[in-house]
Amino acid sequence: MSAQRWLVSVAEGHGIDDVVAGLEGAGLQVEKVLRGVGVVVGTCDEDRRSALAGVAGVGAVEPDREIRLAPPDSDVQ
């Protein structure tokens, strides 16, 4: 199974460092910790999603998505 990038939100009232440690223990390779917004970005196989969601202090686990916009001079806006 190929690795997927995940956005993990930290539930209010939980320490982000504790959640990061739990996510790493559940198999997430942490790439970024966005402390200001309470989000952890990392990669792991899709079959680990439920393990990530089960970590204490995790509010949500969502796949990262790439969004592309048309150039300003294109016909589609």
N, CA, C and O of each residue as an XYZ file, in Angstrom:
308
protein
N       0.859     -1.181      0.000
C       0.000      0.000      0.000
C       0.898      1.235      0.000
O       1.940      1.247      0.656
N       0.502      2.256     -0.724
C       1.333      3.452     -0.816
C       1.025      4.426      0.316
O      -0.061      4.427      0.896
N       2.016      5.245      0.603
C       1.869      6.227      1.679
C       0.921      7.339      1.249
O       0.881      7.725      0.081
N       0.174      7.837      2.199
C      -0.793      8.920      2.009
C      -0.413     10.039      2.966
O       0.015      9.775      4.090
N      -0.563     11.279      2.535
C      -0.331     12.410      3.438
C      -1.636     12.711      4.165
O      -2.706     12.753      3.557
N      -1.529     12.921      5.489
C      -2.689     13.154      6.348
C      -2.574     14.486      7.069
O      -1.481     14.936      7.411
N      -3.731     15.110      7.293
C      -3.850     16.297      8.136
C      -4.606     15.852      9.381
O      -5.755     15.418      9.303
N      -3.954     15.965     10.516
C      -4.545     15.507     11.772
C      -4.792     16.720     12.654
O      -3.855     17.441     13.000
N      -6.046     16.948     13.019
C      -6.362     18.067     13.907
C      -6.341     17.579     15.352
O      -6.786     16.476     15.669
N      -5.808     18.441     16.213
C      -5.705     18.131     17.637
C      -6.942     18.688     18.332
O      -7.290     19.855     18.154
N      -7.598     17.854     19.118
C      -8.800     18.269     19.841
C      -8.443     19.290     20.914
O      -7.368     19.246     21.513
N      -9.365     20.198     21.134
C      -9.171     21.244     22.140
C      -8.923     20.618     23.513
O      -9.555     19.632     23.892
N      -7.995     21.214     24.236
C      -7.697     20.750     25.582
C      -6.619     19.681     25.652
O      -6.317     19.181     26.735
N      -6.037     19.325     24.521
C      -4.986     18.312     24.495
C      -3.665     18.955     24.080
O      -3.640     19.855     23.241
N      -2.576     18.490     24.670
C      -1.251     19.002     24.335
C      -0.780     18.445     23.000
O      -0.808     17.236     22.772
N      -0.352     19.337     22.129
C       0.029     18.909     20.781
C       1.245     17.989     20.806
O       1.340     17.076     19.986
N       2.175     18.213     21.731
C       3.359     17.351     21.799
C       2.982     15.923     22.186
O       3.560     14.968     21.670
N       2.020     15.775     23.088
C       1.554     14.442     23.477
C       0.864     13.744     22.304
O       1.042     12.546     22.087
N       0.085     14.504     21.563
C      -0.612     13.941     20.407
C       0.401     13.531     19.332
O       0.269     12.465     18.730
N       1.404     14.371     19.093
C       2.441     14.037     18.110
C       3.126     12.729     18.491
O       3.341     11.870     17.636
N       3.467     12.573     19.754
C       4.115     11.335     20.209
C       3.207     10.131     19.972
O       3.674      9.074     19.545
N       1.918     10.286     20.244
C       0.973      9.202     20.011
C       0.823      8.867     18.537
O       0.717      7.698     18.165
N       0.815      9.898     17.699
C       0.703      9.683     16.257
C       1.926      8.958     15.714
O       1.807      8.064     14.876
N       3.093      9.347     16.193
C       4.317      8.662     15.770
C       4.277      7.199     16.198
O       4.690      6.316     15.446
N       3.783      6.945     17.396
C       3.644      5.573     17.871
C       2.653      4.762     17.058
O       2.762      3.538     16.972
N       1.679      5.450     16.457
C       0.672      4.783     15.624
C       1.130      4.630     14.176
O       0.401      4.088     13.345
N       2.344      5.109     13.875
C       2.899      4.905     12.541
C       2.983      6.118     11.646
O       3.398      5.994     10.494
N       2.599      7.304     12.137
C       2.672      8.506     11.306
C       4.098      9.033     11.271
O       4.732      9.200     12.313
N       4.597      9.294     10.074
C       5.882      9.962      9.915
C       5.572     11.457      9.847
O       5.122     11.962      8.818
N       5.817     12.154     10.951
C       5.439     13.560     11.072
C       6.348     14.422     10.203
O       7.573     14.326     10.279
N       5.730     15.269      9.371
C       6.464     16.187      8.505
C       6.450     17.606      9.056
O       7.463     18.304      9.017
N       5.294     18.031      9.569
C       5.139     19.396     10.088
C       4.187     19.380     11.267
O       3.242     18.592     11.316
N       4.455     20.267     12.219
C       3.539     20.499     13.332
C       3.154     21.970     13.265
O       3.991     22.844     13.487
N       1.895     22.245     12.961
C       1.386     23.611     12.837
C       0.713     23.981     14.156
O      -0.506     23.891     14.301
N       1.533     24.395     15.100
C       1.064     24.655     16.463
C      -0.025     25.719     16.521
O      -0.972     25.593     17.298
N       0.096     26.750     15.721
C      -0.858     27.851     15.752
C      -2.285     27.446     15.426
O      -3.237     28.063     15.905
N      -2.432     26.416     14.616
C      -3.771     25.966     14.220
C      -4.090     24.568     14.737
O      -5.173     24.045     14.475
N      -3.160     23.959     15.465
C      -3.406     22.647     16.055
C      -3.533     21.527     15.048
O      -4.406     20.667     15.166
N      -2.650     21.540     14.048
C      -2.689     20.520     12.999
C      -1.317     19.877     12.859
O      -0.288     20.549     12.921
N      -1.325     18.565     12.670
C      -0.105     17.802     12.427
C      -0.203     17.237     11.014
O      -1.226     16.666     10.637
N       0.864     17.399     10.234
C       0.912     16.896      8.866
C       1.926     15.764      8.816
O       3.042     15.899      9.317
N       1.536     14.653      8.211
C       2.465     13.541      8.104
C       1.991     12.506      7.113
O       0.927     12.644      6.509
N       2.794     11.462      6.950
C       2.472     10.406      6.002
C       2.499      9.036      6.670
O       3.274      8.782      7.592
N       1.635      8.172      6.178
C       1.631      6.753      6.538
C       0.674      6.056      5.585
O      -0.039      6.706      4.820
N       0.662      4.734      5.636
C      -0.243      3.970      4.785
C      -1.694      4.225      5.187
O      -2.000      4.476      6.353
N      -2.572      4.156      4.200
C      -3.991      4.428      4.439
C      -4.600      3.475      5.464
O      -5.534      3.844      6.176
N      -4.080      2.261      5.542
C      -4.642      1.307      6.501
C      -4.326      1.657      7.953
O      -4.815      0.985      8.861
N      -3.527      2.684      8.192
C      -3.205      3.155      9.540
C      -4.139      4.276      9.993
O      -4.029      4.749     11.124
N      -5.053      4.706      9.125
C      -5.929      5.840      9.454
C      -6.713      5.620     10.743
O      -6.795      6.528     11.571
N      -7.281      4.453     10.927
C      -8.068      4.209     12.137
C      -7.185      4.228     13.377
O      -7.631      4.651     14.444
N      -5.943      3.778     13.254
C      -5.013      3.841     14.385
C      -4.700      5.291     14.735
O      -4.600      5.640     15.911
N      -4.544      6.136     13.719
C      -4.297      7.562     13.967
C      -5.499      8.187     14.667
O      -5.342      8.944     15.625
N      -6.697      7.870     14.187
C      -7.918      8.433     14.770
C      -8.110      7.991     16.212
O      -8.766      8.683     16.991
N      -7.548      6.851     16.572
C      -7.691      6.333     17.925
C      -6.722      6.909     18.937
O      -6.807      6.595     20.124
N      -5.801      7.749     18.487
C      -4.839      8.366     19.406
C      -5.564      9.396     20.267
O      -6.349     10.197     19.759
N      -5.300      9.371     21.561
C      -5.922     10.337     22.479
C      -5.572     11.757     22.057
O      -4.407     12.083     21.830
N      -6.594     12.593     21.956
C      -6.391     13.992     21.598
C      -6.549     14.298     20.124
O      -6.442     15.457     19.722
N      -6.803     13.285     19.306
C      -7.007     13.511     17.874
C      -8.466     13.887     17.642
O      -9.378     13.171     18.054
N      -8.673     15.025     16.974
C     -10.020     15.473     16.654
C     -10.518     14.926     15.335
O     -11.683     14.548     15.215
N      -9.632     14.879     14.329
C     -10.008     14.392     13.001
C      -8.757     14.011     12.231
O      -7.674     14.549     12.464
N      -8.927     13.074     11.309
C      -7.854     12.653     10.407
C      -8.401     12.760      8.990
O      -9.336     12.047      8.625
N      -7.821     13.645      8.199
C      -8.304     13.879      6.843
C      -7.161     13.732      5.851
O      -6.035     14.135      6.143
N      -7.435     13.155      4.672
C      -6.388     13.084      3.651
C      -6.067     14.480      3.130
O      -6.957     15.313      2.960
N      -4.794     14.720      2.881
C      -4.379     15.982      2.277
C      -4.766     15.929      0.806
O      -4.595     14.902      0.148
N      -5.279     17.022      0.303
C      -5.696     17.076     -1.100
C      -4.984     18.220     -1.795
O      -4.759     19.282     -1.214
N      -4.637     17.983     -3.035
C      -4.015     19.027     -3.841
C      -5.110     19.723     -4.637
O      -5.919     19.075     -5.301
N      -5.125     21.032     -4.563
C      -6.123     21.827     -5.278
C      -5.387     22.742     -6.242
O      -4.427     23.416     -5.866
N      -5.839     22.760     -7.470
C      -5.213     23.610     -8.481
C      -6.249     24.579     -9.035
O      -7.393     24.208     -9.298
N      -5.834     25.803     -9.203
C      -6.693     26.831     -9.778
C      -6.229     27.148    -11.190
O      -5.042     27.062    -11.502
N      -7.166     27.511    -12.025
C      -6.818     27.908    -13.383
C      -6.056     29.228    -13.342
O      -6.288     30.044    -12.449
N      -5.148     29.451    -14.295
C      -4.433     30.729    -14.351
C      -5.411     31.885    -14.535
O      -6.489     31.696    -15.099
N      -5.051     33.081    -14.066
C      -5.961     34.230    -14.152
C      -6.410     34.561    -15.570
O      -7.507     35.087    -15.756
N      -5.588     34.265    -16.571
C      -5.943     34.620    -17.943
C      -6.668     33.492    -18.686
O      -6.889     33.604    -19.892
N      -7.038     32.421    -18.002
C      -7.727     31.314    -18.673
C      -9.215     31.624    -18.825
O      -9.755     32.494    -18.143
N      -9.866     30.893    -19.732
C     -11.297     31.084    -19.968
C     -12.141     30.558    -18.814
O     -13.246     31.049    -18.582
N     -11.637     29.574    -18.095
C     -12.369     28.985    -16.974
C     -11.976     29.702    -15.695
O     -10.792     29.771    -15.366
N     -12.944     30.233    -14.974
C     -12.651     30.947    -13.722
C     -13.443     30.378    -12.596
O     -13.332     30.847    -11.464
